[in-house]
Amino acid sequence: MSTAVRLLVLLCLAAPPSAGFAQALKWSGATPPPAAPATPPAQSAPPQRTGDYLGLMDTDRDSRVSPAEYQDWLSYAFDGMDRNRDGVLTPDEQPGGRGKTVTRDEHRLRIAERFRRQDRDRNGFLDAQELSSPPQ
């Protein structure tokens, strides 16, 4: 796993969600851990432009990224680190063998909060411009 991906996972794990947001984000419900780690689509080179990321995350090809697509894309690294496939990242499974224990559901809720902050027009999807902007 690349250093950039590990850094992204750590950022998602370190940023606590705002109070009460889980109730407001009905689409971010719990999902069971996958049987095998999810992997991003195969690519020959790292994405260079925002549109590249949109194309990789947008699995249904509707030119926008849904909350589930965003969560799935940003969860593949979590799944790859979860060596025993129990849906929980313990410190020994995290880079450097450190960090707080976090469940896959907690991780997905943090990603859902990040999505909500990036969805500036509040339409429930990210377009290329919103995807390229940092969360507010």
TISELO-221146 format. One line per 10 residues: number of its first residue (from 1); their letters; for each residue x, y, z of N, C-alpha, C. Coordinates in nm, 3 decimals. Layout:
N
NUM) A) X,Y,Z,X,Y,Z,X,Y,Z  ... .
% end
This chain:
136
1) MSTAVRLLVL) 0.085,-0.117,0.000,0.000,0.000,0.000,0.090,0.123,0.000  0.054,0.221,-0.082,0.139,0.338,-0.096,0.133,0.426,0.028  0.234,0.507,0.045,0.240,0.600,0.157,0.124,0.699,0.152  0.090,0.745,0.031,-0.020,0.841,0.017,-0.152,0.781,0.064  -0.176,0.655,0.029,-0.300,0.589,0.070,-0.302,0.573,0.222  -0.189,0.532,0.279,-0.185,0.518,0.424,-0.208,0.652,0.495  -0.153,0.757,0.440,-0.174,0.890,0.497,-0.321,0.928,0.490  -0.386,0.900,0.377,-0.528,0.930,0.362,-0.610,0.854,0.464  -0.578,0.726,0.484,-0.649,0.646,0.583,-0.629,0.704,0.722  -0.506,0.740,0.755,-0.480,0.797,0.887,-0.555,0.927,0.907 .
11) LCLAAPPSAG) -0.565,1.009,0.803,-0.641,1.134,0.814,-0.788,1.105,0.840  -0.841,1.006,0.771,-0.980,0.968,0.793,-1.001,0.912,0.933  -0.904,0.835,0.981,-0.916,0.776,1.114,-0.899,0.879,1.224  -0.818,0.981,1.199,-0.786,1.079,1.303,-0.891,1.188,1.317  -0.967,1.215,1.215,-1.062,1.325,1.219,-1.194,1.278,1.279  -1.223,1.315,1.403,-1.348,1.270,1.464,-1.468,1.340,1.399  -1.579,1.268,1.383,-1.697,1.329,1.323,-1.760,1.428,1.417  -1.837,1.520,1.361,-1.906,1.618,1.444,-2.021,1.551,1.518  -2.059,1.608,1.630,-2.163,1.550,1.714,-2.296,1.543,1.640  -2.361,1.430,1.648,-2.495,1.414,1.594,-2.504,1.398,1.444 .
21) FAQALKWSGA) -2.393,1.395,1.373,-2.404,1.390,1.227,-2.454,1.255,1.178  -2.433,1.148,1.254,-2.476,1.016,1.208,-2.627,1.010,1.188  -2.701,1.080,1.273,-2.846,1.082,1.258,-2.887,1.159,1.133  -2.811,1.262,1.099,-2.844,1.343,0.982,-2.802,1.276,0.852  -2.710,1.183,0.858,-2.660,1.116,0.738,-2.721,0.977,0.727  -2.846,0.970,0.690,-2.916,0.843,0.685,-2.854,0.744,0.586  -2.788,0.796,0.483,-2.728,0.710,0.381,-2.597,0.647,0.425  -2.548,0.679,0.542,-2.418,0.626,0.585,-2.434,0.512,0.685  -2.539,0.433,0.671,-2.564,0.325,0.764,-2.454,0.222,0.765  -2.458,0.137,0.865,-2.355,0.036,0.884,-2.357,-0.064,0.769 .
31) TPPPAAPATP) -2.243,-0.106,0.730,-2.230,-0.209,0.628,-2.135,-0.315,0.680  -2.164,-0.441,0.649,-2.074,-0.545,0.699,-1.940,-0.540,0.628  -1.835,-0.585,0.694,-1.705,-0.586,0.628,-1.707,-0.684,0.511  -1.636,-0.655,0.405,-1.635,-0.745,0.290,-1.557,-0.872,0.321  -1.585,-0.976,0.244,-1.516,-1.103,0.263,-1.368,-1.091,0.229  -1.337,-1.010,0.131,-1.197,-0.987,0.091,-1.177,-0.838,0.079  -1.053,-0.791,0.091,-1.033,-0.647,0.083,-1.074,-0.593,-0.053  -1.141,-0.479,-0.050,-1.176,-0.411,-0.174,-1.050,-0.350,-0.232  -1.046,-0.340,-0.360,-0.931,-0.278,-0.424,-0.980,-0.174,-0.522  -0.904,-0.069,-0.539,-0.945,0.032,-0.636,-0.929,-0.026,-0.776 .
41) PAQSAPPQRT) -0.997,0.033,-0.873,-0.983,-0.015,-1.009,-0.837,-0.012,-1.052  -0.801,-0.110,-1.135,-0.664,-0.115,-1.186,-0.636,0.008,-1.271  -0.519,0.061,-1.258,-0.481,0.178,-1.336,-0.333,0.170,-1.364  -0.293,0.230,-1.475,-0.153,0.221,-1.512,-0.069,0.327,-1.444  -0.126,0.439,-1.409,-0.052,0.548,-1.345,-0.143,0.615,-1.243  -0.086,0.678,-1.142,-0.168,0.750,-1.044,-0.248,0.860,-1.112  -0.367,0.890,-1.060,-0.447,0.998,-1.117,-0.370,1.130,-1.114  -0.380,1.206,-1.220,-0.310,1.334,-1.231,-0.406,1.453,-1.224  -0.530,1.432,-1.263,-0.629,1.540,-1.268,-0.751,1.501,-1.184  -0.829,1.601,-1.146,-0.949,1.576,-1.068,-1.042,1.481,-1.142 .
51) GDYLGLMDTD) -1.055,1.500,-1.272,-1.142,1.414,-1.350,-1.101,1.268,-1.344  -0.971,1.244,-1.325,-0.924,1.106,-1.311,-0.983,1.043,-1.185  -0.983,1.117,-1.075,-1.041,1.065,-0.952,-1.191,1.045,-0.968  -1.259,1.140,-1.030,-1.402,1.127,-1.052,-1.429,0.999,-1.132  -1.353,0.978,-1.237,-1.371,0.858,-1.319,-1.347,0.729,-1.243  -1.253,0.730,-1.151,-1.223,0.610,-1.073,-1.328,0.584,-0.964  -1.376,0.688,-0.899,-1.474,0.672,-0.792,-1.615,0.649,-0.844  -1.646,0.705,-0.959,-1.781,0.702,-1.015,-1.809,0.568,-1.081  -1.842,0.468,-1.001,-1.858,0.332,-1.053,-1.981,0.314,-1.140  -2.084,0.396,-1.120,-2.204,0.382,-1.204,-2.202,0.475,-1.326 .
61) RDSRVSPAEY) -2.093,0.549,-1.342,-2.068,0.634,-1.460,-2.178,0.738,-1.485  -2.226,0.801,-1.375,-2.326,0.907,-1.392,-2.264,1.046,-1.377  -2.132,1.054,-1.384,-2.056,1.180,-1.377,-2.067,1.252,-1.244  -2.094,1.177,-1.140,-2.097,1.232,-1.004,-2.069,1.118,-0.909  -2.023,1.153,-0.789,-1.985,1.053,-0.690,-2.089,1.054,-0.578  -2.147,0.939,-0.554,-2.246,0.924,-0.447,-2.175,0.901,-0.315  -2.247,0.916,-0.205,-2.186,0.887,-0.075,-2.129,0.745,-0.066  -2.203,0.648,-0.118,-2.156,0.509,-0.111,-2.030,0.490,-0.195  -2.025,0.550,-0.315,-1.906,0.540,-0.399,-1.785,0.602,-0.329  -1.806,0.715,-0.264,-1.699,0.785,-0.192,-1.650,0.700,-0.075 .
71) QDWLSYAFDG) -1.745,0.646,0.001,-1.709,0.562,0.115,-1.636,0.435,0.069  -1.687,0.373,-0.037,-1.623,0.251,-0.086,-1.481,0.279,-0.131  -1.461,0.387,-0.206,-1.327,0.420,-0.256,-1.230,0.444,-0.141  -1.274,0.521,-0.042,-1.185,0.555,0.068,-1.178,0.446,0.176  -1.253,0.339,0.160,-1.248,0.228,0.257,-1.159,0.114,0.211  -1.117,0.114,0.084,-1.039,-0.001,0.038,-0.907,-0.013,0.116  -0.848,0.096,0.155,-0.723,0.089,0.232,-0.749,0.032,0.371  -0.859,0.073,0.433,-0.897,0.017,0.563,-0.909,-0.135,0.550  -0.982,-0.179,0.448,-1.003,-0.322,0.428,-0.871,-0.395,0.404  -0.780,-0.330,0.333,-0.650,-0.392,0.308,-0.566,-0.406,0.434 .
81) MDRNRDGVLT) -0.580,-0.313,0.526,-0.503,-0.320,0.651,-0.567,-0.415,0.753  -0.697,-0.442,0.738,-0.768,-0.529,0.832,-0.732,-0.674,0.801  -0.615,-0.713,0.847,-0.559,-0.844,0.811,-0.645,-0.962,0.854  -0.710,-0.954,0.969,-0.791,-1.067,1.016,-0.938,-1.056,0.973  -0.972,-0.954,0.896,-1.106,-0.937,0.836,-1.218,-0.935,0.940  -1.189,-0.874,1.057,-1.292,-0.867,1.160,-1.365,-0.733,1.162  -1.333,-0.643,1.068,-1.400,-0.513,1.063,-1.348,-0.415,1.165  -1.235,-0.446,1.227,-1.176,-0.359,1.329,-1.027,-0.344,1.300  -0.981,-0.220,1.297,-0.837,-0.195,1.284,-0.781,-0.174,1.423  -0.696,-0.265,1.464,-0.628,-0.252,1.592,-0.495,-0.183,1.567 .
91) PDEQPGGRGK) -0.431,-0.131,1.671,-0.304,-0.062,1.651,-0.201,-0.143,1.573  -0.194,-0.273,1.597,-0.094,-0.354,1.527,-0.123,-0.369,1.378  -0.245,-0.338,1.333,-0.279,-0.345,1.191,-0.258,-0.210,1.121  -0.229,-0.107,1.198,-0.215,0.027,1.142,-0.068,0.060,1.116  -0.044,0.154,1.024,0.095,0.192,0.994,0.171,0.230,1.122  0.289,0.177,1.134,0.372,0.206,1.250,0.331,0.129,1.374  0.226,0.046,1.363,0.180,-0.030,1.479,0.119,0.055,1.588  0.073,0.177,1.549,0.015,0.269,1.647,-0.118,0.320,1.597  -0.193,0.376,1.688,-0.320,0.437,1.655,-0.429,0.380,1.744  -0.543,0.447,1.739,-0.657,0.402,1.818,-0.731,0.293,1.741 .
101) TVTRDEHRLR) -0.790,0.201,1.814,-0.874,0.098,1.753,-0.994,0.167,1.690  -1.026,0.127,1.568,-1.140,0.187,1.498,-1.212,0.078,1.419  -1.345,0.082,1.423,-1.423,-0.015,1.347,-1.444,0.036,1.205  -1.480,-0.054,1.117,-1.508,-0.016,0.979,-1.627,0.081,0.973  -1.728,0.059,1.057,-1.843,0.149,1.061,-1.803,0.289,1.106  -1.717,0.299,1.209,-1.669,0.430,1.254,-1.591,0.498,1.141  -1.508,0.422,1.073,-1.431,0.475,0.961,-1.524,0.528,0.852  -1.627,0.452,0.816,-1.721,0.494,0.711,-1.801,0.616,0.755  -1.832,0.628,0.882,-1.903,0.747,0.930,-1.815,0.871,0.919  -1.687,0.856,0.946,-1.595,0.970,0.930,-1.586,1.011,0.783 .
111) IAERFRRQDR) -1.582,0.913,0.696,-1.580,0.943,0.553,-1.710,1.010,0.511  -1.822,0.966,0.566,-1.951,1.027,0.536,-1.954,1.173,0.578  -1.895,1.203,0.692,-1.889,1.342,0.738,-1.802,1.425,0.644  -1.691,1.370,0.601,-1.606,1.441,0.505,-1.683,1.467,0.375  -1.757,1.367,0.328,-1.838,1.383,0.208,-1.937,1.499,0.227  -2.006,1.498,0.340,-2.105,1.602,0.367,-2.042,1.741,0.362  -1.920,1.755,0.415,-1.852,1.885,0.413,-1.809,1.924,0.273  -1.777,1.826,0.187,-1.736,1.857,0.050,-1.855,1.885,-0.041  -1.972,1.835,-0.007,-2.091,1.853,-0.090,-2.147,1.993,-0.069  -2.083,2.089,-0.132,-2.116,2.230,-0.108,-2.256,2.268,-0.153 .
121) DRNGFLDAQE) -2.306,2.209,-0.260,-2.441,2.244,-0.305,-2.549,2.158,-0.238  -2.508,2.069,-0.150,-2.598,1.986,-0.068,-2.697,1.905,-0.152  -2.651,1.856,-0.268,-2.740,1.775,-0.351,-2.720,1.625,-0.329  -2.630,1.587,-0.238,-2.608,1.447,-0.207,-2.508,1.377,-0.297  -2.439,1.454,-0.383,-2.340,1.399,-0.475,-2.223,1.495,-0.484  -2.107,1.443,-0.523,-1.991,1.528,-0.549,-1.966,1.532,-0.698  -1.951,1.653,-0.752,-1.910,1.666,-0.891,-1.758,1.688,-0.892  -1.702,1.703,-1.010,-1.556,1.717,-1.022,-1.504,1.837,-0.943  -1.577,1.948,-0.945,-1.531,2.068,-0.874,-1.534,2.045,-0.723  -1.640,1.987,-0.671,-1.648,1.961,-0.528,-1.544,1.857,-0.485 .
131) LSSPPQ) -1.522,1.759,-0.570,-1.424,1.655,-0.540,-1.284,1.712,-0.528  -1.255,1.815,-0.607,-1.121,1.874,-0.605,-1.103,1.976,-0.493  -1.211,2.015,-0.428,-1.204,2.114,-0.320,-1.188,2.046,-0.186  -1.113,2.107,-0.095,-1.103,2.048,0.039,-1.235,2.060,0.113  -1.262,1.968,0.205,-1.385,1.980,0.285,-1.389,2.111,0.362  -1.508,2.165,0.378,-1.523,2.292,0.452,-1.553,2.263,0.596 .
% end
